[in-house]
Amino acid sequence: MEATITLEYANQKMAKAVANAVSPDNFKTPIGLNVKTVREEKKVVTFVECESKFATFTATIDDLLFSASTAEKTLETISK
């Protein structure tokens, strides 16, 4: 199973902050699960590839979107 999730922001600064917040670069993923997040200008693009259970795949995507939402809310609060 594979998914590409693209989140677009108003500016590159916001995209960079969210990408840094959700990037799993410093974490090990279970065998059969690959996650890579990159920033492309004002977009945060995450590639998810899962060779194990569907539940693992959907939980990974759910965690990613929850983390992105939390980062967005934090950045909005800070910028007020």
Contacts in CASP RR format, 6 or more apart in sequence:
PFRMAT RR
TARGET T0000
AUTHOR 0000-0000-0000
METHOD contacts of the structure
MODEL  1
MEATITLEYANQKMAKAVANAVSPDNFKTPIGLNVKTVREEKKVVTFVEC
ESKFATFTATIDDLLFSASTAEKTLETISK
1 48 0 8 1.000
1 49 0 8 1.000
1 50 0 8 1.000
1 51 0 8 1.000
1 54 0 8 1.000
1 57 0 8 1.000
2 47 0 8 1.000
2 48 0 8 1.000
2 49 0 8 1.000
2 50 0 8 1.000
3 47 0 8 1.000
3 48 0 8 1.000
3 57 0 8 1.000
3 61 0 8 1.000
4 45 0 8 1.000
4 46 0 8 1.000
4 47 0 8 1.000
4 48 0 8 1.000
5 45 0 8 1.000
5 46 0 8 1.000
5 48 0 8 1.000
5 61 0 8 1.000
5 64 0 8 1.000
5 65 0 8 1.000
6 43 0 8 1.000
6 44 0 8 1.000
6 45 0 8 1.000
7 15 0 8 1.000
7 18 0 8 1.000
7 43 0 8 1.000
7 44 0 8 1.000
7 45 0 8 1.000
7 68 0 8 1.000
8 15 0 8 1.000
8 42 0 8 1.000
8 43 0 8 1.000
8 44 0 8 1.000
9 15 0 8 1.000
9 18 0 8 1.000
9 42 0 8 1.000
9 43 0 8 1.000
9 44 0 8 1.000
10 42 0 8 1.000
11 42 0 8 1.000
12 39 0 8 1.000
12 41 0 8 1.000
12 42 0 8 1.000
14 42 0 8 1.000
14 72 0 8 1.000
14 75 0 8 1.000
15 39 0 8 1.000
15 41 0 8 1.000
15 42 0 8 1.000
15 43 0 8 1.000
15 44 0 8 1.000
16 39 0 8 1.000
17 71 0 8 1.000
17 75 0 8 1.000
18 44 0 8 1.000
18 68 0 8 1.000
18 71 0 8 1.000
18 72 0 8 1.000
18 75 0 8 1.000
19 37 0 8 1.000
19 38 0 8 1.000
19 39 0 8 1.000
19 44 0 8 1.000
21 67 0 8 1.000
21 68 0 8 1.000
21 70 0 8 1.000
21 71 0 8 1.000
21 74 0 8 1.000
22 37 0 8 1.000
22 44 0 8 1.000
22 46 0 8 1.000
22 64 0 8 1.000
22 67 0 8 1.000
22 68 0 8 1.000
22 71 0 8 1.000
23 37 0 8 1.000
24 35 0 8 1.000
24 36 0 8 1.000
24 37 0 8 1.000
25 37 0 8 1.000
29 35 0 8 1.000
30 52 0 8 1.000
30 56 0 8 1.000
31 52 0 8 1.000
32 49 0 8 1.000
32 50 0 8 1.000
32 51 0 8 1.000
32 52 0 8 1.000
33 48 0 8 1.000
33 49 0 8 1.000
33 50 0 8 1.000
33 51 0 8 1.000
33 52 0 8 1.000
33 56 0 8 1.000
33 57 0 8 1.000
33 60 0 8 1.000
34 47 0 8 1.000
34 48 0 8 1.000
34 49 0 8 1.000
34 50 0 8 1.000
35 46 0 8 1.000
35 47 0 8 1.000
35 48 0 8 1.000
35 49 0 8 1.000
35 60 0 8 1.000
35 64 0 8 1.000
36 46 0 8 1.000
36 47 0 8 1.000
37 44 0 8 1.000
37 45 0 8 1.000
37 46 0 8 1.000
37 47 0 8 1.000
38 44 0 8 1.000
38 45 0 8 1.000
38 46 0 8 1.000
39 45 0 8 1.000
44 68 0 8 1.000
46 64 0 8 1.000
48 57 0 8 1.000
48 60 0 8 1.000
48 61 0 8 1.000
48 64 0 8 1.000
50 56 0 8 1.000
50 57 0 8 1.000
50 60 0 8 1.000
END
